[in-house]
């Protein structure tokens, strides 16, 4: 009888533990276990995750910032951050979501579709941080190539927002070069910029992007060779480096 009671007690404990996994306020609640790593401001990743659904945009903003600050211990939150980047009605929250995803590379590769969509956000700061995240993801952002090409062509992206060292267009060009490494998909767009915009800063960025493409950018070789005659030392250097990477 004692042995039988012992078995029933074990079954009861196991059943309660299984039930606790499904109870939101339980310390064993599944999302709490899944996102238990890392903390910020005395709160766990799981706690900040709950705040992402708060109706107060300030609460959501603080949560997104916290998850970005937690960094690699918050990689499981990438799908939620991607959804916020695309759907949150508050522009400040969307900006912070894009910035947070730049800090969660390479895990943020899962959010490439959201980052690609964010390149067309009406808020320019969202576009800038989305392009930066795609740049940091490199070839893992290949799915975003069409969106990056469009971003390079979009004249409204020719601004640095009076804050950054590069424009949104230039950030998108650099991201395009890395995303299209070993493919020719982004070459016509980058080649067109190199040919049409003779400003030194644009020549430098285009050359760097084409160099990151590698051998598949051979169609741009004549234009890159022309950079070797530039009076600007940085333009010449970038032209030389690009030609070397292309193999010419």
Secondary structure as the mmCIF struct_conf table of DSSP 4:
data_model
#
loop_
_struct_conf.conf_type_id
_struct_conf.id
_struct_conf.beg_label_comp_id
_struct_conf.beg_label_asym_id
_struct_conf.beg_label_seq_id
_struct_conf.end_label_comp_id
_struct_conf.end_label_asym_id
_struct_conf.end_label_seq_id
HELX_RH_AL_P HELX_RH_AL_P1 UNK A 2 UNK A 20
TURN_TY1_P TURN_TY1_P1 UNK A 21 UNK A 22
TURN_TY1_P TURN_TY1_P2 UNK A 24 UNK A 25
BEND BEND1 UNK A 26 UNK A 26
TURN_TY1_P TURN_TY1_P3 UNK A 27 UNK A 28
HELX_RH_AL_P HELX_RH_AL_P2 UNK A 30 UNK A 34
TURN_TY1_P TURN_TY1_P4 UNK A 35 UNK A 35
BEND BEND2 UNK A 37 UNK A 37
STRN STRN1 UNK A 39 UNK A 40
TURN_TY1_P TURN_TY1_P5 UNK A 41 UNK A 42
STRN STRN2 UNK A 43 UNK A 44
HELX_RH_AL_P HELX_RH_AL_P3 UNK A 45 UNK A 51
TURN_TY1_P TURN_TY1_P6 UNK A 52 UNK A 53
BEND BEND3 UNK A 55 UNK A 56
HELX_RH_AL_P HELX_RH_AL_P4 UNK A 57 UNK A 70
HELX_RH_3T_P HELX_RH_3T_P1 UNK A 71 UNK A 77
HELX_RH_AL_P HELX_RH_AL_P5 UNK A 78 UNK A 87
BEND BEND4 UNK A 89 UNK A 89
HELX_RH_AL_P HELX_RH_AL_P6 UNK A 91 UNK A 103
TURN_TY1_P TURN_TY1_P7 UNK A 104 UNK A 106
HELX_RH_3T_P HELX_RH_3T_P2 UNK A 107 UNK A 111
HELX_RH_AL_P HELX_RH_AL_P7 UNK A 112 UNK A 118
TURN_TY1_P TURN_TY1_P8 UNK A 119 UNK A 120
BEND BEND5 UNK A 122 UNK A 123
HELX_RH_AL_P HELX_RH_AL_P8 UNK A 124 UNK A 137
HELX_RH_3T_P HELX_RH_3T_P3 UNK A 138 UNK A 144
HELX_RH_AL_P HELX_RH_AL_P9 UNK A 145 UNK A 153
HELX_RH_3T_P HELX_RH_3T_P4 UNK A 155 UNK A 157
TURN_TY1_P TURN_TY1_P9 UNK A 161 UNK A 163
BEND BEND6 UNK A 164 UNK A 166
HELX_RH_AL_P HELX_RH_AL_P10 UNK A 168 UNK A 179
TURN_TY1_P TURN_TY1_P10 UNK A 180 UNK A 182
BEND BEND7 UNK A 183 UNK A 184
TURN_TY1_P TURN_TY1_P11 UNK A 185 UNK A 186
HELX_RH_AL_P HELX_RH_AL_P11 UNK A 187 UNK A 196
HELX_RH_AL_P HELX_RH_AL_P12 UNK A 200 UNK A 213
HELX_RH_3T_P HELX_RH_3T_P5 UNK A 214 UNK A 220
HELX_RH_AL_P HELX_RH_AL_P13 UNK A 221 UNK A 226
HELX_RH_3T_P HELX_RH_3T_P6 UNK A 227 UNK A 229
BEND BEND8 UNK A 231 UNK A 231
HELX_RH_AL_P HELX_RH_AL_P14 UNK A 233 UNK A 246
TURN_TY1_P TURN_TY1_P12 UNK A 247 UNK A 247
#
